[in-house]
Amino acid sequence: MDEVDKSKIFNYIKINDFISTSGQPSKDEFSKIKEDGFDVVIDLAPVDYERYSIQDEPAVLKNLNLSYVHIPVDFKNPTIENYEEFDLALKDFRGKKIWIHCAANYRVTVFFSIWAEQNLNWTKEKSNQLINKIWKSDPNWTMSDEWKIFMQEMRPIKLS
């Protein structure tokens, strides 16, 4: 079985043997993700069929027998409630192979990095390396104050 072609999925990052992250995969890429043994897809992007989403993503994943969790995170207003849903989804599917995506992997890298600090004993430096891999990949892009504040507020919180 061939591994997912990383070069074709926007901002793909393999975290470990159980978790990978990316921007929005295509329908064909979702088929390959399933073939590669993934069980769950967590989507942090709001539905925006015109620009960043697949119109029938829930149906596509259902047909592939992939569990689907949709947590629409407003890019201009990430919330603790969004993060709590994310935390619960990762804990509910612990031991499963999970693909986490949003439109471009910006939301995901922040959410996952905070989660990894709180649950996988990642250091702040390791988390920042993951975040910077995506957030600093485009020299014309900078992290907004909303995301800086979100990270500052969420990092010390330990959910049960």
N, C-alpha and C positions, 0 to 999 in steps of 0.2 A: 504494500500500500504506500503510495507516494504521500509525502507530507504536503501540507498546504503550501502553495507557492507564495512565500512571504513577500516577494517583490511586487506582487500584483494587488495585495490588500493594503490599502492606504494606512500608513503609520503602524504597521503590524509590529507587535512586540511579544515574544514568548517570555512569560514571567518564570514559569517552571513547568514541570510535566503535567500539571493540572490546570493551569490558568494561562490563557493568552488574551491579548487585548488588541484592538485595532479601531480604525475608522470603519465606516459602513461597508460591510461585505456585499458583494453582488449575490444574486440567486444561485449562480453556478458555484461561487465560492462557499456559500452555505452548504451545498451538496458535498463539496470537498471537505469542509469542516466536519460534517457528519461522518464521512468516510474515515477521517483521521481519528475518530473515536470520541469526539466531543459529545456530551450529553445535554448541555444546557447553554442557552444564549441569554445573556443579560444585556439589555439595550437601554442606555441612558439618554438617548436622543429623543427630543420631542418629535412627534410625527410632523414631518415637513416633506410631503411627497414630491414637491417641486424641486427641492435642492438636495436633501440629505438622507432621505429614507426610501425604503422599498414599500410601495403602496400595500402590498399584501404580505408583509413580513411574517405576521403571526400565522397565516395560512401556509406559507412556504415552510416554516419551521415545523408546524404541526404535521404536514405531509412527510417531512423528513424524520418524524418522531423525535424531535428535539424539544426539550422543555424550554419555554420562553417566559422571561420576566421582563416587563417593560416598566421602567422607572423614568418618566419624562422629566429630565432636569433642565430647567430654564437656564440657558447659558449666562444670562444676566442676573440670575437670582438663585444660585444653588442653596438648598435649605437643609437644615438638620433632619427634617422629615425625609427628604430624599436619601440622605446618608443612612438613616435608620433602616429604610427599606432595603438599601444596598447591603448593609451589614446583615440583615436578616436573611436575604437571598443567599449570600455567600455561606452563611452558617447552615441554612437549610439544605444546601447542595454540597456540603463538605464531603470530600472523597469522590466527587464526580468531576469529570473534565469539563471546565467552564470557559466559554468564550465571552468576553465582555467587550462591547463596542458602543460607540456613539458616532457622531458624524465624522469626527477627525481624530479621536482618541485624546482630546484635551480633557473633557469631563472625567473620562475613565482613569487617566493617569493620576489625577488628583484624588479621586475617591479611593482608588485601589491603594495608593501610597499611604494615605491616612489609615486605611483599614489594615495594611500590612504592618505599620508601626504599632497599631493597637492589638493585633492578633498574631503576627508572625515575628515579633521582636525585631523588626527592621529599625535601623537607626534613621534619624532625620536625614543624615547624609545620603544613605542608600535611597530613601524615598525621593529626595531632591534630584538624585541622578536620574531616576525614572521620569519624574516630572519634566526635568530639563531636556531629556532626550526628545520629547515631543514639543514642549512649549518653546524651546529655543531653537528648534529645527528650521524655523523660518525667521530670518533676520528682520523682517518687516513686522513681526508679530510680538507683542508683549502681553504679559499677564495683566488682566484688568484688576482694579482694586477689589471688585466683588470676590474674585477668586483668592486674592491674597488674604482678605478678611476672613473668608470661609475657612481657609487652611489654618489661619491663626486661631480661630474659634474652635475648630474641630479637633485639632491635634491633641489638646489635653483631655478631651472627653473620652472616657472609657465606657462603652456600652456593655451592658451585661449579657 
